[in-house]
Amino acid sequence: MSTTGIPPAAAGGETRVAVVMGVSGSGKTTLAQALAAAWPATFLDADDFHSDEAKAWMGSGRPLTDAMRLPWVERIAADLRARVAAGERVALAFSGLRRGHRDLLRAAGLPLRFLFLHGDADLIGARMGAREGHYMPVSLLQSQFAALEDPRGEADVVTVEVSLPPDEQLRRALAALS
């Protein structure tokens, strides 16, 4: 444990991958993009690793199964390994709802830290309702909360409250990575 109360990054050494996680609509993309600019790092959105079939499935109002999510997480882990091997830092927006999926990223052997955007379903639902052009309908928010295996208490997870202003979220994220 460091003097800041934040455990050292997994796999030792400087954190190379910041995984901004939470349910859909929690602000993962916003924080990960701000983090990529300030840290600095390459921004990646885990949604870009979904197959067209998975996006269509969710777009029709059906939640993905764990079996459908597994190849998605494996593609992300492989990409992260290649980027870190090439010397990049990465700020990844990733739901990370299941402990097993977080463990798959941990098993990639990369020095990473999870930043969990935790918040109230009503606030997050209102945000989802206000955004345009996203394949994830508000109707799936409750399935996201149902699938979430709460990461608070996992050694490499720092909780950031959704209700904080974006600049304060970024400040806390940067502090967790330093």
MOHU-V641214 format. One record per backbone hydrogen bond with DSSP energy under -0.5 kcal/mol. NH is the residue of the N-H (numbers start at 1). CO is the residue of the C=O. E is the energy in kcal/mol with one decimal. If there is no record, write none. Layout:
NH,CO,E / NH,CO,E
This chain:
2,6,-1.4 / 5,2,-1.7 / 7,5,-0.5 / 10,112,-1.5 / 12,9,-1.4 / 16,111,-3.4 / 17,111,-1.8 / 18,90,-3.0 / 19,17,-0.6 / 19,113,-3.1 / 20,18,-0.8 / 20,92,-3.2 / 21,19,-0.7 / 21,115,-2.6 / 22,95,-1.0 / 26,23,-1.8 / 31,27,-2.5 / 32,28,-2.9 / 33,29,-2.6 / 34,30,-2.0 / 35,31,-2.8 / 36,32,-2.4 / 37,33,-1.7 / 38,34,-2.1 / 39,35,-2.8 / 40,36,-0.7 / 41,36,-2.5 / 42,89,-2.6 / 44,91,-2.4 / 46,44,-0.6 / 46,93,-3.1 / 48,45,-2.1 / 49,46,-1.9 / 50,47,-1.4 / 55,51,-2.1 / 56,52,-2.3 / 57,53,-2.4 / 58,54,-2.5 / 59,55,-2.7 / 60,56,-1.3 / 61,58,-2.2 / 62,57,-1.7 / 69,65,-1.6 / 70,66,-1.7 / 71,67,-0.6 / 73,69,-2.2 / 74,70,-2.3 / 75,71,-2.1 / 76,72,-1.9 / 77,73,-2.6 / 78,74,-2.1 / 79,75,-2.1 / 80,76,-2.7 / 81,77,-2.4 / 82,78,-2.0 / 83,79,-2.3 / 84,80,-2.8 / 85,81,-2.4 / 86,82,-1.3 / 87,84,-1.7 / 88,83,-2.5 / 90,16,-2.6 / 91,42,-2.8 / 92,18,-2.9 / 92,90,-0.6 / 93,44,-2.6 / 94,20,-2.7 / 94,92,-0.7 / 102,98,-1.9 / 103,99,-2.9 / 104,100,-1.6 / 105,101,-1.6 / 106,102,-2.3 / 107,103,-2.6 / 108,105,-1.0 / 109,106,-1.9 / 110,105,-0.5 / 112,110,-1.2 / 113,17,-2.1 / 114,156,-2.9 / 115,19,-3.2 / 116,114,-0.6 / 116,158,-2.6 / 117,21,-3.4 / 117,115,-0.7 / 118,116,-1.0 / 118,160,-2.0 / 124,120,-2.4 / 125,121,-2.6 / 126,122,-2.0 / 127,123,-1.9 / 128,124,-2.5 / 129,125,-2.3 / 130,126,-1.1 / 130,127,-0.5 / 131,127,-1.0 / 131,128,-0.7 / 137,135,-0.7 / 140,137,-2.0 / 141,138,-2.2 / 144,140,-1.6 / 145,141,-2.2 / 146,142,-2.4 / 147,143,-1.9 / 148,144,-1.5 / 149,97,-3.6 / 150,148,-0.8 / 154,151,-2.6 / 157,154,-1.9 / 158,114,-2.7 / 160,116,-3.1 / 162,118,-3.0 / 164,161,-1.3 / 168,165,-0.8 / 169,165,-2.3 / 170,166,-2.4 / 171,167,-2.0 / 172,168,-2.3 / 173,169,-2.4 / 174,170,-2.8 / 175,171,-2.1 / 176,172,-2.0 / 177,173,-1.3 / 178,174,-0.9 / 178,175,-0.6
